[in-house]
């Protein structure tokens, strides 16, 4: 049928995600840093997301579109509320010895250093990142300073191990989730800037850790307002277990989340993303 439905101008979208948070029906999500209409039948066409957009990228148009499915939206919202209610008092599984270092907390990454400041702001000493994430320019390569931010990392929460993170936490609300294999941050030199920045980080090794991550990842995605999922794995076959667990968790959550997978080689190259 012809009806009102949102239209998103990708060129104007700055990737802030405000519209996705404002869309309680779950019709809008973030893919590759841009807002997109994920499900036409979740969009009521009332435009509650319009005031949230700071760039005017969202408008309402009339076109042929699937009917708004109010029942499906209500079922989704009820499911999320039930899960949150069930898990809100659930405590984090204690670590061996009750280590206080595993207590959940938010961090404050610093973005003060730039490529120019690393290079000393000397004319002609500008640096460029190659495809492996290392920094060109002699001593400032991956073996030297190894990245852009010399003043601190990009990590925004603690703990980061999948086995240790709580099922619910304030930092999960409206979060872009990074699910990464342990080795990826060591193999890819620019990992903090390319993958960790702006995301909540969860790491694990499917070969060394006991059990399957699917159940816990499903619970985290179900119980929190996750906006997107980025999966980063190594090229080795055993790393496929992490990718599979993350994909299965998204599917089991019943949510329609934008996600993508990046594969890193042992030589520090991004093979696909």
HURA-V570136 format. One record per residue. N is the residue number from 1. PHI is phi in whole degrees, 0 to 359 (999 if undefined). NEAR is the number of other C-alpha atoms within 12 Angstrom. Layout:
BEGIN
N_PHI_NEAR, N_PHI_NEAR
END
This chain:
BEGIN
1_999_13, 2_271_13, 3_204_20, 4_287_23, 5_205_33, 6_288_35, 7_233_30, 8_245_32, 9_272_21, 10_298_21, 11_292_15, 12_274_19, 13_293_28, 14_260_23, 15_77_28, 16_289_27, 17_81_33, 18_297_30, 19_293_39, 20_296_42, 21_289_30, 22_284_25, 23_275_36, 24_290_28, 25_282_37, 26_82_41, 27_281_40, 28_251_41, 29_219_42, 30_251_38, 31_229_27, 32_52_25, 33_78_26, 34_231_28, 35_285_39, 36_221_34, 37_277_34, 38_278_28, 39_220_28, 40_299_31, 41_285_27, 42_266_33, 43_268_36, 44_274_31, 45_76_34, 46_278_22, 47_79_27, 48_296_26, 49_279_35, 50_301_26, 51_297_19, 52_285_21, 53_279_27, 54_280_17, 55_248_22, 56_71_21, 57_281_28, 58_250_35, 59_227_27, 60_251_22, 61_234_18, 62_254_16, 63_201_16, 64_292_15, 65_206_23, 66_296_20, 67_299_21, 68_291_25, 69_258_21, 70_297_21, 71_296_15, 72_296_23, 73_295_26, 74_297_17, 75_299_18, 76_296_25, 77_295_25, 78_296_18, 79_298_20, 80_295_29, 81_295_18, 82_296_17, 83_293_26, 84_298_24, 85_296_16, 86_288_17, 87_256_23, 88_297_22, 89_260_14, 90_286_18, 91_271_17, 92_292_23, 93_299_19, 94_296_18, 95_275_18, 96_301_11, 97_80_9, 98_62_12, 99_306_13, 100_294_14, 101_291_16, 102_267_23, 103_298_22, 104_287_27, 105_203_23, 106_268_20, 107_248_20, 108_231_18, 109_298_24, 110_252_20, 111_249_21, 112_285_17, 113_274_22, 114_237_22, 115_301_30, 116_292_23, 117_292_22, 118_297_28, 119_279_28, 120_84_16, 121_56_14, 122_272_12, 123_306_10, 124_88_11, 125_253_19, 126_298_21, 127_245_30, 128_228_26, 129_272_25, 130_272_20, 131_293_22, 132_271_30, 133_87_35, 134_275_35, 135_255_32, 136_285_28, 137_123_24, 138_77_17, 139_297_17, 140_275_29, 141_284_25, 142_304_29, 143_284_19, 144_266_18, 145_281_26, 146_68_35, 147_172_40, 148_271_38, 149_261_30, 150_274_26, 151_257_17, 152_154_20, 153_277_28, 154_257_31, 155_298_32, 156_247_31, 157_204_32, 158_215_29, 159_283_30, 160_240_32, 161_294_29, 162_306_40, 163_292_30, 164_255_32, 165_293_36, 166_287_36, 167_286_35, 168_228_33, 169_197_31, 170_304_23, 171_289_31, 172_281_34, 173_287_23, 174_70_30, 175_272_36, 176_267_40, 177_267_41, 178_250_46, 179_248_46, 180_234_45, 181_288_43, 182_310_30, 183_286_30, 184_298_38, 185_291_38, 186_275_26, 187_280_30, 188_256_40, 189_297_37, 190_261_37, 191_299_40, 192_300_34, 193_288_30, 194_278_30, 195_246_37, 196_283_33, 197_306_28, 198_79_32, 199_235_35, 200_268_43, 201_259_39, 202_233_41, 203_232_36, 204_187_39, 205_235_31, 206_294_32, 207_274_19, 208_264_17, 209_283_20, 210_279_11, 211_84_17, 212_252_24, 213_283_36, 214_304_29, 215_298_23, 216_289_31, 217_297_40, 218_299_29, 219_298_36, 220_295_43, 221_293_43, 222_294_39, 223_275_36, 224_231_35, 225_274_37, 226_281_40, 227_269_46, 228_200_43, 229_228_44, 230_247_41, 231_250_42, 232_239_44, 233_227_46, 234_276_37, 235_285_28, 236_294_21, 237_303_16, 238_297_18, 239_287_33, 240_297_24, 241_296_30, 242_292_42, 243_300_38, 244_296_25, 245_297_30, 246_294_44, 247_296_32, 248_295_24, 249_294_30, 250_299_35, 251_296_23, 252_291_22, 253_290_28, 254_78_24, 255_264_39, 256_254_33, 257_253_37, 258_290_32, 259_212_32, 260_207_28, 261_241_31, 262_244_31, 263_246_33, 264_249_36, 265_270_27, 266_295_20, 267_277_21, 268_90_27, 269_262_28, 270_274_30, 271_280_20, 272_198_16, 273_197_19
END
